[in-house]
Amino acid sequence: MHEALLITEIFDIICQFAAPGTLANFARTCQAFKELSLDELWKHLDTLVPLVSLLPASLWGELGGKMILLQPPSLDHWRLIQKYSSRVTVIRRNTNYARAVDQLLLVAPYSPPPSCMFPKLKVILSSMVLQERTPILRWMTGASLTRLELVVHDVHETTHAFVSSLGTLCPNLTTVLLVCGFTAEMGSMVGTMSRAICQWNHLVRATFNVLDASAYKHISQLRSLTTLKLCLSDGAPSRLQEVELGPAPFPALIDLTITVDDTSVFAAWLCHLRLSPVNLTCNSLESIYLDDFHSRYGWTTVRLDETYPLLAFTRLRSVAFHELCTISMDDHALEEFAAGLPLLEVLHLSRCISSVRGEKVAMPTLKGLFQLVKICPLLTELSIVIDMEQSEWVDLHYPGDGVCNHALSMLILGNSRINDPKRVALILGAVFTALERVDIEDWEHVPLYLLEDKETSLLLWHQVNGYLSDFAIVREQERWRRRIM
């Protein structure tokens, strides 16, 4: 509802400037558009406060600093609430700790049938499941829902009953986010959440962080599922490898996001996943994002060879690792990785190389970069950290034997090693002809922000971007001269 729309004030202004003879027509116009206007005003709710404002404040009081219900709402009060709640289609945020929710919880036991207060509600976003809040959520859930986002923050008998019934209450969902929060005992919720998941047959986009073998098998058979986000714990691969997925699992999956503690878990899951050589492996999956569950911002080292199971997905167009983890790779590993995924358009490997005690981190050079550009000519976005200090061997007039990319517009090089900004700019400008600048915004965030050489490195990158801008002007002038000759 538009809280800033002050109906009374608007009417006062209109009446001040309108001729008296036109007010009758104005009133008839308002009456004609009344229902349509109310539908639009109540269509999207940010909070449940507008519903509470329909009830008299005298229903509630305080006793010992705690809110209490002085008298239950009358049938007329409930009819008034349903008159407007029946118009709501989207609830963007369920403010679980707001006073308005506490007020509604006190009157919820006196709600008359039908129990569904929101017959047209299609979307619930960013709502938390707490034991004491389930009566409000039961009001909202119904067959009209097509999108639901719930985070379970409380493991209780009431919570289990509500979550397990979601499959029956909301059978028509197409977009679901159902996860356990950090405060929940995730293990005890696996079976409960999986029972709900197994009853959703029309999912297109789904996000889960706990599911058992039955739920895993169920989602693998959905022909409608195109986008999947999974959180894999350490024991997930061994637990799920026993599932008989059938000859063509995930037949329509296009976008896959995997959240793991380390890439070995991710690799094990991919190895155990029985893929159809005609279906998922070749024709369907286009995007994989590997996230770091704990967001350790650069202090996690990943060896590129640990991700080689990805190479089975030959039609991938987008591969992104958690952008702030450390990727250890040399030129050979980078070339082998690129050779398996020649259709890549977006590749985000790393934005920071951090020194981790006891670990030797390999870094590609310009040779590896040239090979990557040659093998993956469709790249439009690239994040990689490379060593560009040894560049004397590069022919500035013909870098990389003339390898060239005319499509790449985003290049993130993090804390790549450089010592000659002008030479680096000449090489990058020649290889990436559409590149206007190197993206350096990550230097304003951890872990790059915390590096000791931040100021020195940023100065060098600003010089690189200055040269790139100058060289672009020169190239444009040369093209203009050639056109007029």
SULWOFEN-V906931 format. One record per helix or strand. SS is the DSSP state (hx for helix, st for strand). FROM is the first residue (numbers start at 1). TO is the last residue. Records with the same first field share a line. If there is no record, write none. Layout:
SS=FROM-TO / FROM-TO
This chain:
hx=7-17 / 20-32 / 34-42 / 49-52 / 57-59 / 75-85 / 99-108 / 131-140 / 157-164 / 166-169 / 186-197 / 213-220 / 236-240 / 263-272 / 280-284 / 304-312 / 331-340 / 366-375 / 399-402 / 421-431 / 441-444 / 448-450 / 454-484
st=44-45 / 60-63 / 66-69 / 90-91 / 123-129 / 147-152 / 175-180 / 205-208 / 227-232 / 255-260 / 287-292 / 301-303 / 318-321 / 326-328 / 346-348 / 364-365 / 381-383 / 386-387 / 405-405 / 410-412 / 417-417 / 432-432 / 439-439
